[in-house]
Amino acid sequence: MGRSYLHRIVPQACVQPYRYPRQRQTTVMVRVQPEAFDKTVGAEFRALHAELMAYFKDTVDHLIADAMKSDGDDETIETAMIGG
């Protein structure tokens, strides 16, 4: 399984991730001051999150418009035939 995004950016921030014995492989632990984490890793993570949310919104809007054969305008929505 691929490494998470957080696994990739934590070492770039000069912070060593670790895991306690028997913790899940998806758990990432770091010892760092909250301000330093928020300034480096947190900022990059929030930027990626915003970019992904915009991408998902655009994708969902496109899929809905394609399924409804519409551009979002109520006047151009095609009415589906029910029962036949």
C-alpha positions as CSV (number, residue, x, y, z in Angstrom):
1,M,0.0,0.0,0.0
2,G,1.3,3.5,-0.8
3,R,2.5,5.9,1.8
4,S,0.1,8.7,2.8
5,Y,0.7,12.3,1.9
6,L,1.4,13.1,5.5
7,H,4.1,10.4,5.6
8,R,5.8,12.2,2.6
9,I,5.7,15.8,3.9
10,V,6.7,15.1,7.6
11,P,10.3,14.2,6.8
12,Q,10.6,17.3,4.5
13,A,9.8,19.4,7.6
14,C,12.8,17.9,9.4
15,V,10.6,15.9,11.7
16,Q,11.1,12.2,12.2
17,P,7.8,10.2,12.2
18,Y,7.5,7.2,14.6
19,R,5.1,4.5,15.6
20,Y,4.5,2.7,18.9
21,P,4.6,-1.1,18.8
22,R,1.4,-2.6,17.6
23,Q,0.1,0.7,16.1
24,R,-1.6,0.6,12.8
25,Q,0.6,1.3,9.7
26,T,-1.6,4.3,8.9
27,T,-0.8,6.0,12.3
28,V,1.8,8.8,12.1
29,M,3.2,10.2,15.3
30,V,5.7,13.1,15.5
31,R,7.1,15.1,18.4
32,V,7.1,18.8,17.5
33,Q,5.9,22.1,18.9
34,P,2.3,22.8,17.7
35,E,3.3,26.2,16.3
36,A,6.1,24.7,14.2
37,F,3.9,21.8,13.0
38,D,1.1,24.2,12.0
39,K,3.6,26.5,10.2
40,T,5.2,23.8,8.1
41,V,3.3,20.5,7.8
42,G,-0.1,21.9,8.7
43,A,0.1,24.7,6.1
44,E,1.0,22.4,3.3
45,F,-1.6,19.9,4.3
46,R,-4.4,22.6,4.4
47,A,-3.3,23.8,0.9
48,L,-3.5,20.3,-0.5
49,H,-6.9,19.7,1.3
50,A,-8.3,22.9,-0.3
51,E,-7.1,21.9,-3.7
52,L,-8.5,18.4,-3.4
53,M,-11.9,19.7,-2.2
54,A,-12.1,22.0,-5.2
55,Y,-11.2,19.2,-7.6
56,F,-13.8,16.9,-6.0
57,K,-16.5,19.6,-6.2
58,D,-15.7,20.2,-9.9
59,T,-15.8,16.5,-10.6
60,V,-19.1,16.0,-8.8
61,D,-20.7,19.0,-10.5
62,H,-19.5,17.6,-13.9
63,L,-20.9,14.1,-13.1
64,I,-24.3,15.5,-12.0
65,A,-24.5,17.8,-15.0
66,D,-23.6,14.9,-17.3
67,A,-26.1,12.5,-15.7
68,M,-28.9,15.1,-15.9
69,K,-27.8,16.3,-19.3
70,S,-27.9,19.9,-18.0
71,D,-25.6,22.8,-17.4
72,G,-27.4,23.6,-14.1
73,D,-30.1,25.8,-15.7
74,D,-33.6,24.6,-14.8
75,E,-34.8,25.5,-18.3
76,T,-32.4,23.1,-20.0
77,I,-33.0,20.0,-17.9
78,E,-34.3,17.1,-19.9
79,T,-37.2,15.4,-18.3
80,A,-36.7,11.6,-18.1
81,M,-39.4,9.4,-19.3
82,I,-40.9,7.4,-16.4
83,G,-42.1,3.8,-17.1
84,G,-41.4,3.7,-20.7
